[in-house]
Amino acid sequence: MPDFFNLGMFVNSLLYSLLGIVVFWVAFFILDKITPQNLWREIVEHKNQPLATVIAAMCLGVAIIIAAAIH
């Protein structure tokens, strides 16, 4: 096996990536529960573009924090 590929490091990266995705979805779920309206319904059914932009910014922020924690 080549030196540049380490199975243990690959498995660790995969596990941390899955953990990051789970933490991301938990953060979105918590944000959805603490807001007065259902975010998903507002974005998908009512086509609320400003709310979608704010949620996208929040998602990027959480993703950057998780990536920094994993790195």
MOPETA-V22415 format. One record per backbone hydrogen bond with DSSP energy under -1.0 kcal/mol. CO is the residue of the C=O (numbers start at 1). NH is the residue of the N-H. If there is no record, write none. Layout:
[[CO	NH] [CO	NH]]
This chain:
[[6	10] [7	11] [8	12] [9	13] [10	14] [11	15] [12	16] [13	17] [14	18] [15	19] [16	20] [17	21] [18	22] [19	23] [20	24] [21	25] [22	26] [23	27] [24	28] [25	29] [26	30] [27	31] [28	32] [29	33] [30	34] [38	42] [39	43] [40	44] [41	45] [41	46] [42	48] [47	49] [48	52] [49	53] [50	54] [51	55] [52	56] [53	57] [54	58] [55	59] [56	60] [57	61] [58	62] [59	63] [60	64] [61	65] [62	66] [63	67] [64	68] [65	69] [66	70] [67	71]]
